[in-house]
Amino acid sequence: MKIISGHLSVTSLVLAVIAWLLSGLHFKIPGIIYLCWFIWVVSFALGRIGVKRTTKDSNLAYRVFASIVPALAVILCVGMTYMIWDMFIIDSSYCKNRINDLGNGIKLYCDEHNGKFPQATKWCDTLLSDPNFYITKETFHCLDVEDDLSGYAMNKNLNGKTWNEVDPNTIILFESIPGWNQNGGPNLIRFNKHSFPFGAKKFNVLCKGSDAPKFMTISRSKVSNLRWEP
């Protein structure tokens, strides 16, 4: 009985550690965290069975080990979940600040060019070229976007439009698949970047607003409610 209990406890510990190591891949494979949670549940169950099968005549060190193993699975599961959640909050806040900075840059450009929006096919280069807009290469980055690319796209329908003729609810900028001078519509939206759990599929957008650009976080199901036409 003690041998069986020992095997269960060791197996539980190995599974808990394997799931912890696998969880580090969640940035490249977001859905893998679900597999990790499943492994942690199995690890906890095996650990509890091991504890129940621990005999009273087992030595103290062994009983402590058998008791700690299922708790370790829970600690790793909860700890990793909160850590990933915190990372997503930080990531979302960082990207929100960047898109707000870019929106303010576009507003300044409009103010200095008789209300006219920058050319959609050159909007990144345009904002970057004028130091008065306080836009740098880093402003275009979200945390997982390559240094020479932008994580945002401009609504192509703003091309040739002026600030005052555009409806306040019209999308100006949105999080997109990485690129440079990206412009277009819903087909470029990058879903699921700031979603936890990962099925929520949320992304950040910036609409014109009444007096200044207005930030929003939108779920995939609300895309049809967004205004793309000026």
C-alpha positions as CSV (number, residue, x, y, z in Angstrom):
1,M,0.0,0.0,0.0
2,K,2.8,2.4,0.9
3,I,4.5,1.7,-2.5
4,I,1.3,2.4,-4.4
5,S,0.8,5.6,-2.4
6,G,4.4,6.7,-3.0
7,H,4.0,6.1,-6.8
8,L,0.8,8.2,-6.8
9,S,2.4,11.0,-4.9
10,V,5.5,11.1,-7.2
11,T,3.3,10.9,-10.3
12,S,1.2,13.7,-8.9
13,L,4.3,15.8,-8.3
14,V,5.7,15.1,-11.8
15,L,2.4,16.1,-13.5
16,A,2.2,19.3,-11.5
17,V,5.7,20.3,-12.5
18,I,5.1,19.3,-16.2
19,A,2.0,21.5,-16.3
20,W,3.9,24.4,-14.7
21,L,6.6,24.1,-17.4
22,L,4.0,23.8,-20.2
23,S,2.2,26.9,-19.0
24,G,5.2,28.9,-20.0
25,L,4.2,28.4,-23.6
26,H,0.9,30.2,-23.3
27,F,2.3,33.3,-25.1
28,K,2.8,31.3,-28.2
29,I,0.0,28.8,-27.7
30,P,-2.7,30.6,-25.6
31,G,-5.0,27.6,-25.4
32,I,-2.4,25.5,-23.7
33,I,-3.3,26.8,-20.3
34,Y,-6.5,24.8,-20.5
35,L,-4.4,21.6,-20.9
36,C,-2.3,22.8,-17.9
37,W,-5.4,23.2,-15.7
38,F,-6.6,19.7,-16.7
39,I,-3.2,18.2,-15.7
40,W,-3.2,20.1,-12.4
41,V,-6.7,18.7,-11.6
42,V,-5.5,15.2,-12.4
43,S,-2.3,15.9,-10.3
44,F,-4.4,17.0,-7.4
45,A,-6.7,14.0,-7.6
46,L,-3.8,11.6,-7.7
47,G,-2.2,13.4,-4.8
48,R,-5.4,13.2,-2.7
49,I,-5.6,9.4,-3.4
50,G,-2.0,9.1,-2.3
51,V,-2.7,10.9,0.9
52,K,-5.7,8.7,1.7
53,R,-3.6,5.6,1.1
54,T,-0.8,6.8,3.4
55,T,-0.7,4.5,6.4
56,K,-0.3,5.7,9.9
57,D,2.9,3.8,10.4
58,S,4.6,5.7,7.5
59,N,7.5,7.9,8.6
60,L,6.8,11.6,9.2
61,A,8.8,12.9,6.2
62,Y,6.9,10.6,3.9
63,R,3.5,11.7,5.3
64,V,4.5,15.4,4.9
65,F,5.6,14.8,1.3
66,A,2.3,13.0,0.5
67,S,0.3,15.9,2.0
68,I,2.2,18.6,0.3
69,V,2.0,17.2,-3.3
70,P,-1.8,17.8,-3.9
71,A,-1.5,21.3,-2.3
72,L,1.4,22.0,-4.7
73,A,-0.8,21.3,-7.7
74,V,-3.4,23.8,-6.5
75,I,-0.8,26.4,-5.7
76,L,0.8,26.1,-9.1
77,C,-2.6,26.2,-10.8
78,V,-3.9,29.3,-8.9
79,G,-0.5,31.0,-9.0
80,M,0.0,30.6,-12.7
81,T,-3.6,31.7,-13.4
82,Y,-3.1,34.9,-11.5
83,M,0.3,35.5,-13.0
84,I,-1.1,35.2,-16.5
85,W,-4.0,37.4,-15.6
86,D,-1.7,40.1,-14.3
87,M,0.4,39.9,-17.5
88,F,-2.7,40.3,-19.6
89,I,-3.8,43.3,-17.5
90,I,-0.3,44.9,-17.9
91,D,-0.3,44.1,-21.6
92,S,-3.7,45.6,-22.2
93,S,-2.8,48.7,-20.3
94,Y,0.4,49.2,-22.2
95,C,-1.3,48.8,-25.6
96,K,-4.2,51.1,-24.5
97,N,-1.7,53.8,-23.7
98,R,0.0,53.3,-27.1
99,I,-3.2,53.5,-29.1
100,N,-4.2,56.6,-27.1
101,D,-0.9,58.3,-27.9
102,L,-1.3,57.5,-31.6
103,G,-4.8,58.8,-31.6
104,N,-3.6,62.1,-30.1
105,G,-0.9,62.2,-32.7
106,I,-3.6,61.9,-35.5
107,K,-5.6,64.6,-33.8
108,L,-2.6,67.0,-33.7
109,Y,-1.9,66.2,-37.4
110,C,-5.5,67.1,-38.2
111,D,-5.3,70.4,-36.2
112,E,-2.2,71.4,-38.2
113,H,-3.5,70.4,-41.6
114,N,-6.9,72.1,-41.8
115,G,-8.6,69.1,-40.2
116,K,-7.5,66.6,-42.8
117,F,-6.5,63.1,-41.7
118,P,-3.1,61.7,-42.7
119,Q,-3.0,59.5,-45.8
120,A,-4.0,56.1,-44.7
121,T,-1.2,54.3,-46.7
122,K,1.5,56.4,-45.0
123,W,0.0,57.2,-41.6
124,C,2.8,55.6,-39.5
125,D,5.5,57.3,-41.5
126,T,3.6,60.6,-41.3
127,L,3.3,60.6,-37.5
128,L,6.8,59.4,-37.0
129,S,8.3,62.1,-39.2
130,D,7.1,65.1,-37.2
131,P,8.7,65.5,-33.7
132,N,5.8,67.8,-32.6
133,F,3.5,64.7,-32.4
134,Y,5.8,63.1,-29.7
135,I,5.5,59.8,-31.6
136,T,8.4,57.3,-31.6
137,K,8.9,53.8,-33.0
138,E,8.0,52.4,-29.6
139,T,4.6,54.1,-29.7
140,F,3.6,51.7,-32.5
141,H,4.5,48.6,-30.5
142,C,2.3,46.3,-28.4
143,L,4.5,44.1,-26.3
144,D,4.7,41.1,-28.7
145,V,5.1,43.1,-31.9
146,E,8.5,43.2,-33.6
147,D,10.5,46.4,-33.3
148,D,10.1,47.5,-36.9
149,L,6.4,46.9,-37.1
150,S,3.2,48.4,-35.8
151,G,0.5,46.6,-33.8
152,Y,-2.2,49.1,-35.0
153,A,-4.0,50.0,-38.2
154,M,-5.9,53.0,-39.4
155,N,-9.4,52.9,-40.8
156,K,-8.9,53.2,-44.6
157,N,-12.2,55.0,-45.0
158,L,-10.7,58.2,-43.3
159,N,-8.5,58.7,-46.4
160,G,-9.2,62.3,-47.7
161,K,-11.6,63.1,-44.9
162,T,-11.5,66.0,-42.4
163,W,-11.9,65.7,-38.6
164,N,-15.2,67.7,-38.5
165,E,-17.0,65.8,-41.2
166,V,-16.4,62.4,-39.5
167,D,-19.0,61.0,-37.1
168,P,-17.8,60.8,-33.5
169,N,-18.4,57.0,-33.4
170,T,-16.2,56.3,-36.4
171,I,-13.2,54.0,-35.8
172,I,-9.9,55.8,-36.3
173,L,-7.4,53.1,-35.1
174,F,-7.6,49.5,-34.0
175,E,-5.4,46.7,-32.9
176,S,-4.3,44.7,-36.0
177,I,-2.1,42.0,-37.2
178,P,1.5,43.4,-37.2
179,G,2.6,45.5,-40.1
180,W,3.6,49.0,-41.0
181,N,1.3,51.7,-42.4
182,Q,-1.5,49.1,-42.0
183,N,-4.9,50.4,-43.1
184,G,-8.2,48.7,-43.7
185,G,-11.2,47.4,-41.8
186,P,-12.4,44.5,-39.8
187,N,-10.4,42.0,-41.8
188,L,-7.2,43.3,-40.2
189,I,-8.5,43.1,-36.6
190,R,-6.3,41.1,-34.2
191,F,-8.6,39.2,-31.9
192,N,-7.8,37.4,-28.6
193,K,-4.7,39.4,-27.7
194,H,-6.1,40.8,-24.4
195,S,-8.5,38.0,-23.6
196,F,-8.5,35.9,-20.4
197,P,-9.9,33.4,-20.4
198,F,-8.8,33.1,-24.0
199,G,-12.2,32.5,-25.5
200,A,-13.3,36.1,-24.8
201,K,-11.6,37.5,-27.9
202,K,-11.3,41.2,-27.1
203,F,-9.3,43.9,-28.8
204,N,-8.7,47.7,-28.4
205,V,-10.1,50.3,-30.7
206,L,-10.1,54.1,-30.9
207,C,-13.0,56.1,-32.3
208,K,-13.0,59.8,-33.1
209,G,-15.0,60.9,-30.1
210,S,-16.6,64.3,-29.8
211,D,-13.6,66.4,-28.9
212,A,-10.7,63.9,-28.7
213,P,-10.1,60.3,-29.6
214,K,-12.1,57.8,-27.4
215,F,-10.7,54.4,-26.3
216,M,-12.8,51.3,-26.1
217,T,-12.2,47.5,-25.5
218,I,-14.6,45.5,-27.8
219,S,-15.4,41.8,-28.0
220,R,-15.6,39.9,-31.2
221,S,-19.3,39.7,-31.0
222,K,-19.6,43.5,-31.1
223,V,-17.6,44.1,-34.2
224,S,-20.7,44.5,-36.3
225,N,-21.8,47.4,-34.0
226,L,-18.6,49.4,-34.8
227,R,-18.8,52.3,-37.3
228,W,-16.3,52.1,-40.1
229,E,-17.9,54.5,-42.5
230,P,-17.2,58.2,-41.7
